[in-house]
Amino acid sequence: MADPVFIAAAVLTVGTAIIALEARELIYGAISLAISMLGIAGFFLLLDAPFVAMFQIAVYVGAVAVLIIFTVMLVRTQALFTTKEDKKRKGAGIALMLIIMSSLGALLLTSGLNGQFGDFNTSPAVDFTEIGEMMLTYYAPALIILGLTLAGSVIAALALARRESISGEEEEQEEERRHHERTT
């Protein structure tokens, strides 16, 4: 019988992923994506990999999803918040997904890899402690650069939102001045 915690994490992850794909409002899709990433972190916790789970939360939920939400909230373009439903595009997307999935499945089946994973005792164990040490020592510059890139993206979004709001206020003031000149 399946573990109830696993089933709950699976329902949470898949359900919020579907909501993220089907949400009409972009902000709700971004929030659903963040919750789906939390569900994936729950899978890592169930696999007894807390370091990877915390890394998932820090990078994907804490950085990427929050960056998407801030970008959506700061760049207030009406086109971002309304989507136009097109049945042809949805059907083409489903057809493309089926083609890609069947192609990948056929490639996996013909590659001969499916018989190599039967005996797990012959392969050496993976040392997750060593992976964690490598990420915090050898790959630390890459993580720092990634963090700076994400911070730069947030700052750029703030600058764009501010410039857009200033130009919008100037246009409103100019329109009010023209209206005032016409009426007097």
N, C-alpha and C positions, 0 to 999 in steps of 0.2 A: 504494500500500500504506500502511496505517495505521502511525503511529509506535508502536513498542513501549512507549515511556514513557507515551504517551497511553492506550494499552490497559491498561497496569498501573494507572495512576491511575483510569481508569474502573472497572475491576474492583474496586479497593480501595474507591472511593467508593460504588458501587452495592451491593457486597456488604455493607459495614458498615452502609449505610443500611437494607438489608433486615433485617440482624441487629438493628439498633436498633428496628425496628418489631415484629419477631417474638420478641424476647427475653422469656422468662418472668420473669426477674429484672430488676428496674428498674435496678440498678447496672450490669449488663452492657449494657443498652440505652443507658445514659448514656455508658459508655465507647465503645461502638460509634458513637454519635453524634459523639463527639469525634474519633474516627479518620476518620469520614466527612467532617467539616469540614476535617481535614488534607488529605484527598484533593481537596477543592474548592480549597484553597490551592495544591495541586500544579497544578491546571488554570490558575490565575492565573499561576503561574511559567512554565508552558508558553506562555502567551499573552504572555510578556515584560512582566508587570506585577508586579514584586516588591513594590512598595509596597502594592498591594491584597492580595497574598498575605500579607504580614506583618500587615496590618490584619485579615485574616480569621483568622489564627492568634491574634493578640492579643485580638480581641474575642470571636470565637465559641469557639475552643478554650480560650483562656486565661481567659476570663471566664464565658461562658454555660455551657459544658459543665462546667467546674470548679465553678461555682455549683450546677448540677444534682447533680453527684456529692456535693458537700459537704452539700447539703440532704438527699439520700437517706441519706447516712451519719449525719447528725446527728439527724434526726427518725426515730427507730427505732420506727415503727409497723408492726406486722405486716401490716396491710392494704396498705402500700406495697410489700412484698416478695413478696406472693402475688397472682396475678391469676386470675380465674375466667374460663375459656374459655366463650364463648357463641357458638354457631354462627350464631344469628340476627343478632347484632350484627356479626359478621364479614361475613356476606353482605350486610347492609344497608350496611355501610361500603364494600364493593366496588361495590355498585350505585350508591351516592351518588357515589363517585369517578368511575365511568363516566359518569354523568349530567353531572357538573360538567365533566369533560374534553371530552365531546362538545359541550356547550354552549359552552365556551370556544373549541373548534375551529371550530364553526359561526359564532360571533361574529367570529373572526379572518378566516375565509374571506369572510364577507359584508361586512366593513368596508372592503375595498378596499386594505388595507395590504400585501397579499402581492405586488403588482406594484411597489411603491415602492422596494424594496430591491435591485433588479436592478443598478443602476449605482452603484457606490460611489465613483467618481471625482468625481461632481458634488457630493457632500456635503463640508463642511469636516472636516478631521482633528480628532480630539479631543486636546487637550493634557493629558496625564495629570499633567504637572508642575504645571500650574495647579490641577488638582483637588487634588493633594497639598498645595499651598500654602494653598488655601482651607480644607482640613480642619484644618490646623495653625494657621491664623490666624483666619479668620472663624467657623469652626464649632468652635473650641477650647472655648468655654464649654459647648456642647452635649455634647462628648466628656467634659469634666470632670464635668458633671452625671450623665452616664451612668455614669461610673466611681464616683462617690459613691453613686449608687443601687444599683449592684451591691455595693459595700462594705457599705452599709446592709442589704442583703438577707442577706449572709453573717452580719453581726452579729446580725440578728434571728433567723436560724436557730440561731445559737449560743445566744442567750438562750432560745429556745423549747426547745431540747434540754436545756439546763441545768435549766430549770424543770420539764420533764417528768421528768428523772432524779431531781431532789430530791423531787418529789411521789411518785414510785415508791418511793423509799427510805423516805419517811415511811409509806406504806401498808404496806410490808413490816414495818417496826418495829411498827406498830399491830397487824398480824396476828400477829406473834410474841408481843406482849404479851397479846393475847386468848387465844392458844393456851396461854401459860404460866399464865394465870389459870384456865383450864378444867381444866388438868391438876393444879393444886395445890389 
